[in-house]
């Protein structure tokens, strides 16, 4: 069942509702049907009629797609089979004409027949996706992103596909193990002299894994990493300056 009829706007005008597609055994790609989009396969957007192609690893969101090849094979939508040209009528046998009466002939130049006009050349039908204005395209892109469109639209910045649940579960288990190690080394007297460096390194590893995977910096554009890293470097510089100023004026705390 299609939960959002707006995703079938163009398909409905072409007679491509979900019932017709299922009768023709044409697979529908969307999060309610087949969520994994075929890689490098021309797909028809049932909302706009555009033909889009995606690289491997993309999953469908609310926007519904069908393969262009499946529509052509089933003869649906803009690829309906045109009816065969009507058969040419059988030639009619002319009845015998009585012998004409001789009349005065007109000048040859006056009765010369005009040449028949050349038939107009009709271009072959070509189905182009409907043209969208800039405002309409921007509104459609915002609506698609708000509904969880997993694949980039035409003109958007390409975003890498994020990992699945298995990767996130693995990262969570690693973080739990590192936390257990931090708690364990705190109670070991043998490592008490080097306890701060150990905890600092383990915390840095946990921090990197959280921002890389759960904050998606590992998969987003590199500019996000620069923005985040620049702010972090500034914060660490200010904190380190305060620590050094405290040490320079009052010395190290007791026991260090």
N, C-alpha and C positions, 0 to 999 in steps of 0.2 A: 504494500500500500504506500503510495506517495504521500508524505506528510506535508509537503509544501508544494501547492499547485503552481507556484510561480516558477519552479524549476522546469515546468513543462510548457512554458508560454509558446515558444517556437514549435515544439513538438505537437502541441494541441492544434495549432493552425495547420500543420502538415498532416494531421490525422495519425500522429505517432503517440497515442496515449499508451499507458502501461499495458492495457489489455490487448491492444493491437500488436504491440511488440512481443508479448508473450505468446500470442497465437502464431506469430511468424517465427518463434523460437530465436528471437534476437536478444542476446544478453544485455542487461542494463547495468552500467557501472556507477555505483553511488554507495554511500554508507549504509543504505537500507537493502542493497542487493549484493554486488560484488565489489568490495571496498578497494581491492588492489587494481590500479590502472595498468593496462597493458603497456609495456615499454615500446617506444618508437613506433606506435601504431596510430594512424590518423583516427581521431575520435571526434564525433559530432556532439557539440554542446546542445542539449535539448532545450535550454533556456534561451539561447541567442542564435543557434544555427551555425556558430563558428566551428571551424575544423581546427583542433588543437592536437599537439603531440607532446608527450611527456617522456623524460628519461626514466631509467629503472629506479625503483624504490619509492614511487609516489603512491599515495592512497587517496581515494576520492573522499570529498566532503559532501555537503548538501547538494552540490551541482551534479546533475545526472548526465552521463555520456553513453553513447552507443558507438560501435565500430562503423566507420563509413563503409567498409567492405561488406558488413552484414546488411546494411540498408540497401546497397547496390544489389546484393545477391537476392534479397527478398523483394526488391522492387517497391520499396516503401518511401514515403515522403517525397523529396525532390527527385528521387530516382525511380519514380513510377514508370513502368513500361509504356511507351507511347503506342497507341493503336496503329495497326498496319495501314498503310495507305490503301485507299479504296481502289478496287480493281478498275482498270481502264475499261470504259464501255466498248462493246463490240462495234466494229465499223458497220455503218448503215449503207446498204447497197443503193446507189442512186438509181431512181427510175429513169427509163429512157425518155429523153427530151425530144420533142418534135423539132424538126429541122427549122431553124429560124429563118425569118424573111429577111432578105437582103435590105439593108438600110445604108444611108450615107455614112461613111466612116468619119469619125472625128479625128483631128490631128493626134498623132501618136504622143506628142509631148503633153497634150491635155489630159489623156486618159492613163498615163503611166502610173502604175500602182505605187503607193508609198511603201518604203521598207518597214517591215514589222519591227516594233521596238524590242530591244533585247530584254529578256526577262530579268527582273531585279533579283540580285543575289541576297538570299536571306541567311544571315549568320546562324550558325548552329547554336542551339540553346545551351547556355552555360549557367549553372546555378552558383551564384555568388552569395556569400553571407551578407545579411542586411548591414548597411553602413550605419555606424553609430556616431553621434556627436560626442565631443569631448566631455560635456557635462553628463550625458547618459552613461558613457563608459566609466567615468569616475564613480558615479552613483552605483553602477553595477558591481564594480570592484569592491567598494566599501561594503555593500550588502553581502557579497560572497565571502569576504574576510570575516564579517561579523557572524556568519553562519558556520564558520569552521571550514572554509574551503582549504583543503590541504595542498592543492597544486596552485602554482602561480598563474595568474591571468596574463593575457597578452599586454605587454608594456610594463609589468611589474618587475621588481628585482627578484631574481631567481634565488630561492632559499633552499639549502640542502635539506634532504629528508632526515628527520630525527630518528634515533634508534627506537627499538621496540621495548616492551615491558621487561624482556629478559635482561637487557643491558642495565636498566635502572635497578632491577632487583640485585644483580651482581655488584653494582656500585654500592648499594645500601649494605650488603653483607660485608664488603671490604671496609666500609666506614665503621661498622659495628665491631669488626675485629681490631681495627686501629684504636678505637675507644677502649676496648677491653685491655689492650696492651698498655695504654696510658695509665689506666687505673692500676694495673699489676705492677708496673715499674715504680709507681709512687711508694709502694710498700716494701721495696727491695733496698735494704741498707747498702748493698754493694754499689749501687748506681747513684746513690744520693749526691756525691760530688758532681756528677755530670747530668743530674736530673733536668735542670732547665734547658740545656741544648737538646736533649732527647725529646722533651715535651714540645719544644719549639718546632723541631723537624716534623714530628708526627702531626702536630696541629696544622703546619703548612701544607702537608700532603692532603689532609682532610679538607682544608680550605680550597685547594686547587680542584679536587674531585667534585666538590659541591658546585663551585661556580662553572666548571667545565661541562658537567653533565646536567645537573638539575637546574642551572641557570642558562644552559644551552649555549654558552659562549664558545664551546668547541665546535659547534655546528653552524653558528651564525656568521655574519660577515666579520672580517678581521677588524673593522673599525670599532665594533662594540668592545672587543678585547682591549683596544688602545684606550678608549674612553674609560673603561672600568679600571684598567691597569694604571692609567695616569692619575685618577682620583685616589687609588690605593697607595701609589707611590708618594703622593702629596701628604696623605694622612700619616703614613709611616715616617716620613721625614719630619713632620711636625712633632709626632710623639717621640721620636728618637732625639730630637733637639731638646725637648723638655727633660728627658731622662739624663742626657749629657749635662745639661745645665744644673740639674739637681745634684748629680755626682760631683761636678766641679765646685759647687758651693758648699755642700754638706758631706761629701764623701760617700762611699758605698755603705749600704745598710749593714747592720751587725750580722755577722755570719757569712758575708760574701767577700 
